[in-house]
Amino acid sequence: MTVTTINETDRRGFLLKMTAAGAAATAVASIPGRLPAVGETKSHDQAVQMKSRPDVIVYQRRGYQLKRQGTYPAWPWVTRAGDGRLVCVFREGTRHNVNPAPRPPEVLMWTESSDEGRSWTPARVMIDPDGTAERNPNVASLPDGSLMVAYNVHTPDLSYRAAMAVFSRDGGASWTAPVVVREGGGTRAAAIGLASGDILLPIYTHEAGDVSPGNCVAMRSSDMGKTWEAHPLPNPDNLPGDEWSIAEVEPGRVVGIIHFRGQEDGRYFKTESGDGGRSWEVPVKTNVSQPDPAIWPGRNGGPPQLDMHGKTPVLTYPDHRLLSVSMITTTDPEFLNWDVAGQVNCYRYPEEISDGGYPCSVAIGEHRRLVIDYEIRAGNTVDGMWIAGYFVDLPSGWV
């Protein structure tokens, strides 16, 4: 997760080219929903209305708390627990990359909502860091009613890192001892419980001392997370595998959407497994594209989240890294061609945002989803370092 510094002047210039004059100063602005997919064009006249302020602040530090306890909440994940609550995990630290010396702890935080995301409990530390840094958490609600939080840890000198998991069978009140899922692993998207009873977790791998991403690996457990077996994705072109997300679209058939870095057209890739995650097809490009070299050189957008809204596949993703977030669906049984023209434009980031673009959404009723994201303002000002929530209404034709 190495960050390239953004030139704020360049960013503002790009934003002005993308928006109507003066739109960036208003609460709701007209900007294009996304860059066109390959072979597609989209004119400025097709601009759409998008939110630019959160509907709810899930978490925010203020004043003395901010200075003493952390300034950089990031990488949230949200899901619905078996009892109907919404539960959210995220990391609290002092910057995007590894905390500098003396390396204050990076900790995992937990908050929950009993009113469909309109209000959230005060966040609490859920795992004692014990000398390591905890990052990139996610939370899954498993078929047996338990909760699983996966995350990655590393030592201050980066000599050791691992993907980890903990489980709760009392709704998040207590957690099991951490289990090593894979040494050298990095996490982003949550695990899923398969129809077979297995648990499948998408990770990517690192070499010791290296902060750059490696290859994508599906980790599978057949004993409720006690032990794990690795199933690497084929990667004949040696692409730089990164964060990816999975969904079981029918029993035994798992589809994955992958964010490969370094792609000039910035497109997501699709892979799938027909045997519950044991073997995988070679990843191929979809038509979903989000290149932004002027905003984030070399970054090519951010990671996607694939989820099933009932029987409808929904991809939530930063269609312009640090500019806007959208949702999209598909009727293609191969999950390669998505309805780019019919995408839902969720929100745009305020102009002064310097980091964000890791959205995750959850169903709120039949025609609505709640997107959770983090937003960091340039200069780390107190008023803009938060975990934010945006309610998004889905088109009636989606469900």
C-alpha positions as CSV (number, residue, x, y, z in Angstrom):
1,M,0.0,0.0,0.0
2,T,2.7,2.5,-0.9
3,V,1.3,5.9,-1.5
4,T,2.4,8.2,-4.3
5,T,2.3,11.8,-3.2
6,I,-0.4,13.8,-5.0
7,N,0.3,17.2,-6.4
8,E,-2.7,19.2,-5.2
9,T,-2.4,21.7,-8.0
10,D,-2.5,19.0,-10.6
11,R,-5.5,17.4,-8.9
12,R,-7.5,20.6,-8.8
13,G,-6.7,21.3,-12.4
14,F,-7.9,17.8,-13.4
15,L,-11.1,18.2,-11.3
16,L,-11.9,21.5,-12.9
17,K,-11.6,19.9,-16.3
18,M,-14.0,17.2,-15.2
19,T,-16.7,19.4,-13.6
20,A,-18.9,22.3,-14.4
21,A,-17.5,25.7,-13.4
22,G,-17.7,26.3,-9.7
23,A,-19.2,22.9,-8.9
24,A,-16.5,21.9,-6.5
25,A,-17.6,24.6,-4.1
26,T,-21.2,23.2,-3.8
27,A,-22.5,20.4,-1.6
28,V,-23.8,18.6,-4.6
29,A,-21.9,18.9,-7.9
30,S,-22.1,17.9,-11.5
31,I,-19.2,15.7,-12.5
32,P,-18.9,12.8,-15.0
33,G,-19.7,9.5,-13.3
34,R,-16.5,7.8,-14.5
35,L,-14.0,7.6,-17.3
36,P,-15.3,5.6,-20.2
37,A,-14.5,1.9,-20.6
38,V,-12.3,0.8,-23.5
39,G,-14.1,1.5,-26.8
40,E,-16.7,3.7,-25.1
41,T,-17.1,7.5,-25.1
42,K,-18.9,9.7,-22.7
43,S,-19.4,13.4,-23.2
44,H,-19.4,16.2,-20.6
45,D,-23.1,16.7,-21.2
46,Q,-23.7,13.3,-19.6
47,A,-22.6,14.7,-16.2
48,V,-24.7,13.5,-13.2
49,Q,-25.6,14.8,-9.8
50,M,-23.5,13.2,-6.9
51,K,-23.3,13.7,-3.2
52,S,-20.1,15.3,-1.8
53,R,-20.9,15.2,1.9
54,P,-21.4,12.0,4.0
55,D,-24.9,11.1,5.2
56,V,-23.4,9.8,8.4
57,I,-20.0,9.9,10.2
58,V,-19.3,6.5,11.5
59,Y,-16.1,7.5,13.3
60,Q,-14.1,10.6,13.9
61,R,-11.5,11.7,16.4
62,R,-11.6,15.3,17.7
63,G,-9.4,17.7,19.6
64,Y,-7.2,16.3,22.3
65,Q,-8.2,12.7,21.4
66,L,-7.0,13.3,17.9
67,K,-3.5,14.4,19.0
68,R,-3.1,11.7,21.6
69,Q,-4.7,8.6,20.0
70,G,-4.4,8.6,16.2
71,T,-5.0,10.7,13.1
72,Y,-5.6,8.3,10.3
73,P,-8.6,6.0,10.4
74,A,-8.6,3.9,7.2
75,W,-9.7,0.8,5.3
76,P,-13.1,0.1,6.7
77,W,-15.3,-2.9,6.0
78,V,-18.9,-3.4,6.8
79,T,-21.3,-6.3,6.9
80,R,-24.6,-7.4,8.4
81,A,-24.3,-9.7,11.4
82,G,-26.6,-12.7,11.8
83,D,-28.8,-10.8,14.4
84,G,-29.4,-7.9,11.9
85,R,-26.9,-5.4,13.2
86,L,-24.4,-3.7,10.9
87,V,-20.9,-4.1,12.1
88,C,-17.8,-2.2,10.9
89,V,-14.1,-2.7,11.4
90,F,-11.3,-0.3,10.4
91,R,-7.7,0.5,11.3
92,E,-6.6,3.5,13.3
93,G,-3.0,4.8,12.9
94,T,-1.1,8.0,12.1
95,R,-0.6,7.8,8.3
96,H,-1.4,5.6,5.3
97,N,1.9,3.8,5.2
98,V,3.7,2.1,8.1
99,N,3.7,4.3,11.1
100,P,7.1,6.1,11.5
101,A,9.4,5.7,14.5
102,P,8.7,5.3,17.4
103,R,5.9,3.5,15.6
104,P,2.9,4.0,17.7
105,P,0.5,1.0,17.4
106,E,-1.8,0.6,14.5
107,V,-4.9,-0.9,16.0
108,L,-8.2,-2.5,14.7
109,M,-11.3,-0.7,15.7
110,W,-14.9,-2.0,16.0
111,T,-18.2,-0.2,15.8
112,E,-21.8,-1.3,15.2
113,S,-25.3,0.1,14.3
114,S,-28.7,-1.2,15.3
115,D,-30.7,1.3,13.2
116,E,-29.6,0.5,9.6
117,G,-26.5,2.7,9.7
118,R,-28.0,6.0,10.9
119,S,-26.0,6.0,14.1
120,W,-23.0,4.0,15.3
121,T,-21.6,3.1,18.8
122,P,-18.4,4.6,20.0
123,A,-15.6,2.7,18.3
124,R,-13.4,0.5,20.5
125,V,-10.1,-1.3,20.1
126,M,-10.9,-4.9,19.3
127,I,-7.4,-6.6,19.3
128,D,-4.4,-5.8,21.5
129,P,-1.6,-5.1,19.0
130,D,1.1,-6.9,21.2
131,G,4.1,-5.3,19.5
132,T,2.8,-5.7,15.9
133,A,0.8,-3.4,13.6
134,E,-2.6,-4.5,12.6
135,R,-3.9,-3.2,9.2
136,N,-6.4,-3.8,6.4
137,P,-9.2,-5.4,8.4
138,N,-12.4,-6.9,7.1
139,V,-15.4,-8.6,8.7
140,A,-17.6,-11.5,7.5
141,S,-20.8,-12.9,8.8
142,L,-20.5,-16.7,8.4
143,P,-23.5,-19.1,7.9
144,D,-23.3,-20.5,11.4
145,G,-23.8,-17.0,12.9
146,S,-20.3,-16.4,13.9
147,L,-18.2,-13.4,12.8
148,M,-14.7,-13.5,11.3
149,V,-12.3,-10.6,11.1
150,A,-9.3,-11.0,8.9
151,Y,-6.4,-8.6,8.8
152,N,-2.6,-8.5,8.3
153,V,0.1,-7.8,10.9
154,H,3.7,-6.8,10.5
155,T,6.6,-6.2,12.8
156,P,8.0,-2.6,13.0
157,D,11.0,-3.6,10.8
158,L,8.8,-5.4,8.3
159,S,10.8,-8.6,8.8
160,Y,7.6,-10.5,9.4
161,R,4.1,-10.1,8.1
162,A,1.1,-12.4,8.0
163,A,-2.6,-12.6,7.2
164,M,-4.5,-13.3,10.4
165,A,-8.0,-14.2,11.5
166,V,-10.1,-14.0,14.7
167,F,-13.6,-15.3,15.3
168,S,-16.5,-14.3,17.5
169,R,-19.4,-16.4,18.5
170,D,-21.1,-13.8,20.7
171,G,-21.7,-11.1,18.2
172,G,-18.3,-9.4,18.6
173,A,-18.3,-9.1,22.4
174,S,-15.2,-11.4,22.6
175,W,-12.8,-12.9,20.1
176,T,-10.7,-16.1,19.7
177,A,-7.0,-16.0,19.8
178,P,-5.5,-15.0,16.4
179,V,-4.9,-17.7,13.8
180,V,-2.2,-17.3,11.1
181,V,-3.9,-17.7,7.8
182,R,-0.7,-17.3,5.7
183,E,2.6,-15.8,6.5
184,G,3.5,-13.1,4.1
185,G,-0.1,-12.4,3.3
186,G,-2.0,-9.1,2.9
187,T,-5.7,-8.6,3.2
188,R,-8.5,-6.4,1.9
189,A,-11.8,-8.0,1.1
190,A,-13.7,-10.2,3.5
191,A,-14.0,-13.9,3.6
192,I,-17.2,-15.7,2.4
193,G,-18.9,-18.7,3.8
194,L,-19.5,-21.2,0.9
195,A,-22.5,-23.4,0.4
196,S,-20.2,-26.4,1.1
197,G,-19.4,-25.1,4.6
198,D,-15.9,-24.0,3.7
199,I,-14.6,-20.5,4.3
200,L,-12.8,-18.7,1.5
201,L,-10.6,-15.6,2.0
202,P,-9.0,-13.6,-0.8
203,I,-5.5,-12.4,0.0
204,Y,-2.3,-11.2,-1.8
205,T,1.2,-12.1,-0.8
206,H,4.3,-10.2,0.1
207,E,8.0,-11.0,0.5
208,A,9.6,-10.2,3.8
209,G,10.5,-6.5,4.0
210,D,8.6,-5.6,0.9
211,V,5.5,-3.3,1.0
212,S,4.5,-3.8,-2.6
213,P,1.8,-6.3,-3.6
214,G,2.5,-9.8,-5.0
215,N,0.3,-12.6,-6.3
216,C,-3.4,-13.3,-5.5
217,V,-4.1,-16.3,-3.4
218,A,-7.4,-17.9,-2.2
219,M,-7.2,-19.3,1.3
220,R,-9.7,-22.0,2.1
221,S,-10.6,-23.5,5.5
222,S,-12.8,-26.6,5.9
223,D,-12.7,-26.6,9.7
224,M,-14.2,-23.2,10.5
225,G,-10.9,-21.3,10.4
226,K,-8.6,-23.6,12.5
227,T,-6.4,-24.5,9.5
228,W,-6.0,-23.0,6.0
229,E,-5.0,-24.2,2.6
230,A,-3.6,-21.9,-0.1
231,H,-4.8,-21.9,-3.7
232,P,-2.8,-19.4,-5.8
233,L,-4.4,-17.8,-8.8
234,P,-2.6,-18.5,-12.2
235,N,-0.7,-15.5,-13.3
236,P,1.1,-16.3,-16.6
237,D,1.8,-12.7,-17.4
238,N,3.3,-12.0,-14.0
239,L,1.0,-9.1,-13.3
240,P,1.3,-7.3,-10.0
241,G,-1.6,-8.9,-8.1
242,D,-3.3,-6.8,-5.5
243,E,-6.5,-6.5,-3.5
244,W,-9.4,-8.6,-4.9
245,S,-12.9,-9.5,-3.8
246,I,-15.0,-12.7,-4.2
247,A,-18.6,-13.8,-4.2
248,E,-20.3,-17.2,-4.5
249,V,-22.7,-16.6,-7.4
250,E,-24.1,-20.2,-7.3
251,P,-23.2,-23.2,-5.1
252,G,-19.5,-24.0,-5.7
253,R,-19.0,-21.3,-8.3
254,V,-17.0,-18.4,-7.0
255,V,-16.2,-15.2,-9.0
256,G,-13.4,-12.9,-8.2
257,I,-12.8,-9.3,-9.3
258,I,-9.1,-8.2,-9.2
259,H,-7.3,-4.9,-9.1
260,F,-4.0,-5.5,-10.9
261,R,-1.7,-2.5,-10.6
262,G,0.3,-1.1,-13.4
263,Q,-2.4,-1.4,-16.1
264,E,-2.4,1.5,-18.6
265,D,-6.2,1.2,-19.1
266,G,-6.8,0.6,-15.4
267,R,-9.3,-2.2,-16.0
268,Y,-10.4,-4.8,-13.4
269,F,-9.8,-8.5,-14.1
270,K,-12.2,-11.4,-13.5
271,T,-11.4,-14.9,-12.4
272,E,-13.6,-17.7,-11.2
273,S,-13.5,-21.1,-9.6
274,G,-16.0,-23.9,-10.3
275,D,-14.8,-26.1,-7.4
276,G,-15.2,-23.9,-4.3
277,G,-11.9,-22.1,-4.6
278,R,-9.6,-25.0,-5.1
279,S,-8.6,-24.1,-8.7
280,W,-9.0,-20.8,-10.6
281,E,-9.2,-19.6,-14.2
282,V,-6.5,-17.3,-15.6
283,P,-7.7,-13.7,-14.9
284,V,-9.1,-11.8,-17.9
285,K,-10.0,-8.2,-18.3
286,T,-13.5,-6.9,-17.8
287,N,-14.9,-3.7,-19.4
288,V,-14.8,-1.8,-16.1
289,S,-12.0,0.8,-16.3
290,Q,-10.8,3.4,-13.8
291,P,-7.5,4.9,-14.9
292,D,-6.5,8.2,-13.3
293,P,-2.8,8.8,-14.1
294,A,-3.2,12.6,-13.6
295,I,-4.5,12.0,-10.1
296,W,-2.6,9.1,-8.8
297,P,0.4,8.3,-11.0
298,G,1.0,4.6,-11.4
299,R,-1.9,3.7,-9.1
300,N,-4.7,3.1,-11.6
301,G,-7.6,3.4,-9.3
302,G,-8.4,1.4,-6.2
303,P,-9.8,-2.0,-5.1
304,P,-13.3,-3.3,-5.9
305,Q,-15.9,-4.9,-3.7
306,L,-18.0,-7.7,-5.2
307,D,-21.3,-8.5,-3.4
308,M,-24.6,-10.1,-4.1
309,H,-27.6,-7.9,-3.4
310,G,-30.1,-10.8,-3.2
311,K,-29.5,-12.4,-6.6
312,T,-28.1,-9.2,-8.2
313,P,-24.3,-8.8,-8.5
314,V,-23.1,-5.4,-7.3
315,L,-19.6,-4.0,-7.8
316,T,-18.7,-1.0,-5.6
317,Y,-15.6,0.7,-6.6
318,P,-13.7,4.0,-6.9
319,D,-14.3,4.8,-10.6
320,H,-12.0,7.8,-10.2
321,R,-9.4,7.4,-7.5
322,L,-9.9,10.3,-5.0
323,L,-12.7,11.7,-7.2
324,S,-15.8,9.5,-7.1
325,V,-17.3,6.2,-6.2
326,S,-19.9,4.2,-8.2
327,M,-21.8,1.0,-8.2
328,I,-22.4,-1.2,-11.2
329,T,-24.2,-4.4,-12.0
330,T,-24.2,-7.0,-14.9
331,T,-26.5,-9.5,-16.5
332,D,-23.5,-11.2,-18.2
333,P,-23.2,-14.8,-16.9
334,E,-19.5,-14.6,-17.3
335,F,-19.2,-11.3,-15.3
336,L,-17.0,-9.7,-17.9
337,N,-19.3,-7.1,-19.4
338,W,-20.8,-4.8,-16.8
339,D,-23.5,-2.1,-17.4
340,V,-21.2,0.9,-17.5
341,A,-23.8,3.2,-19.0
342,G,-26.3,2.3,-16.2
343,Q,-23.9,2.7,-13.3
344,V,-25.1,4.3,-10.0
345,N,-23.0,7.3,-9.1
346,C,-22.7,7.2,-5.3
347,Y,-20.7,10.2,-4.3
348,R,-17.7,12.4,-5.1
349,Y,-15.0,13.3,-2.6
350,P,-14.5,16.8,-1.4
351,E,-11.9,18.7,-3.4
352,E,-9.4,18.7,-0.5
353,I,-9.4,14.9,0.1
354,S,-5.8,13.5,-0.1
355,D,-6.6,9.8,0.6
356,G,-9.6,7.5,0.4
357,G,-11.0,5.3,-2.3
358,Y,-11.5,2.0,-0.4
359,P,-15.4,1.8,-0.4
360,C,-17.3,-1.2,0.9
361,S,-21.1,-1.5,0.8
362,V,-23.9,-3.5,2.4
363,A,-27.6,-4.0,1.6
364,I,-30.0,-1.8,3.5
365,G,-33.4,-3.0,2.4
366,E,-34.4,-4.1,-1.0
367,H,-33.4,-1.0,-3.0
368,R,-30.7,0.7,-0.9
369,R,-27.1,0.1,0.1
370,L,-24.8,1.8,2.6
371,V,-21.3,2.6,1.4
372,I,-18.6,2.9,4.1
373,D,-15.3,4.6,3.1
374,Y,-12.5,6.6,4.7
375,E,-11.7,10.2,3.9
376,I,-8.5,12.0,4.8
377,R,-8.1,15.7,4.0
378,A,-4.8,17.2,2.9
379,G,-2.8,18.3,5.9
380,N,-4.7,15.9,8.2
381,T,-7.1,18.6,9.4
382,V,-9.4,17.6,12.3
383,D,-12.6,18.2,10.3
384,G,-11.9,15.6,7.6
385,M,-10.3,12.4,9.0
386,W,-13.2,10.1,9.4
387,I,-15.0,6.9,8.5
388,A,-17.9,8.1,6.4
389,G,-21.2,6.5,5.3
390,Y,-23.3,7.3,2.2
391,F,-26.8,5.9,1.5
392,V,-27.3,4.9,-2.1
393,D,-30.7,4.1,-3.7
394,L,-30.6,1.4,-6.4
395,P,-32.5,1.5,-9.7
396,S,-35.7,-0.6,-9.6
397,G,-34.4,-2.7,-12.5
398,W,-31.5,-4.0,-10.4
399,V,-33.6,-6.2,-8.1
